[in-house]
């Protein structure tokens, strides 16, 4: 890959949930890649996201909680601590308040990519080129990363 060191990928809550609940599709492919512990790919999410995932599972699909708890450690995700309230309040991002901790966590984790299925809230950020990371849908990320991973493996 062009970058020195591993590619750092921050997963939004919806990507983790979609990947856990489906056996197919881009979110599942992404989670499966992290299970492989490839040395050139680092997955992460935020403590804020973990809380959101668990809240959604308890509310909508409590029977999946044991599977989630068993599967989460296999992803080897780096968990970025909850951003301090002062940092969240100072943020100048033009997004919903609930998304600011996600963005601050991705910055703290030094993400190269923020992968999210949240088209509505992140679309305007994607089109602005001044982000410290690229914001991609799960499908966009897979389309970019798989050829790079294949190149890395075969070199």
N, C-alpha and C positions, 0 to 999 in steps of 0.2 A: 504494500500500500504506500501511497505517496508520503503520508505522514510518518514521522519517526515515533515509535512507541505504539501502544495499542489504541484502537479507535474506541472512544468512550461514548456509550449510548445510554441516554436517559429515557426510561420508559414511563409514559403517563399511565395512570391507573387503568384507563379503559383498554389499553393494549394488554396489560397483564391479565385483566379479567377476561377479555375476549380470547386470549391464548389459552387460558386455563379451561375455559368452558367449551372450546371447540377443538376438534381433532384435526381441523384443516384450516387453511387460510394463512395470510401473512403474519398475523399476531402469533399463531401457533408455531410457524417456522422460526420466528424470532426467538421465542422462548426455547425451542429445541436447540437453536444455535448456542444459547447461553448455557444450556445443560452440558454441552460438549467441552466447556472450559478451554476454548481456543485462546492461545496466548496473545493474539493480536486483537482481541475483542473483549471489552469490559462492559458489562451491563450494570446499570444502576437504576434506582428509583429513590424516591424520597420517603422519609418517615411519614410525612404528610400524606403521600400516596398510599402507603400501607394502611394508614388509619382509614382513608377513604375506601379502599378495597374491602377491608374487613367490615366497615359500616354497611356497604352495599350488599355484601354477602349475607350478613345477619338479617338485613331487611328483606332481600329478594330471593335468596337461595341458601338458607341456613344449612341444608343438607350437604352443600359443597364445602363447608368450612374444614372438615377433616382432610379432604383431598387437597385443598389449598395449603393447609399447614404442613402436609407431607411433601408437597411439590415445591413450595417456595424455597426451601434451602437448596434444592437441586439446581436452581437457577443460578446460584452463586452471585446474586446481585449485591452490589455495594449499596448500602442504605445510607443516604445522605440525611444527617440529622435535621430536625425541624428548624427552619430558619427563624431567627429571633423576630419578634413582632416589630421591632424598630426597623429592621431591614425590609420587611414586607410593607410597612406603612410608607417608607421612603421611595418605594418603587415607582418608576415613571411609566411602567408598561400600560398600554391602552387595552386592557383585557378585564374580564370579570374578576372580582375580588378573590373568588375561589381558585383562580388559575395563577395568581401571583406567587403563592408559595411553591408551586410547581416550577415556575420559571426561575425563581431565586435558588431553589434546590439544584436545578440543572446547571446554573452558573457556578454554584459552590462546588459541584461535582466535576467542574471543568469538562462538561459534555461537548462532544463534537456534534452530536445529533440529539435532538429531542424528538422522539417518536410518539405521535399521538393520533388517535382516531377522532379527536374533537375538531371537526372542520369548522364549526360555527365560531368558536371562541379563538382559534388560532390562525384562521385564514388571513386576517389583516396583518398579523406579525410575519407570516411566511412571505408576503409580498414586499415587505420592507427589508432591505438588505443589510440593516445595521445590527443584526442579532449576533451574539457571541457563538452561536451554534446554528446549524441548519435545522429547521422544523420540517419534518416529513411525516407523511401518513405511513402506516405499516407497509403498505404495498410499495410505496416509493422507496422506502428504506431497503426492502428486500431486493428491489430492482437494482439498486446501487451497490449494495454490499455483497450479494452473492457472486457476481463476476469478480469483484475484488478478492473475496475469500478464496475462490477457485484459483486465481492467479497466485495468491500467497501460498496456498497448499502445494501447487505444482512447481514453484520456484525452488 
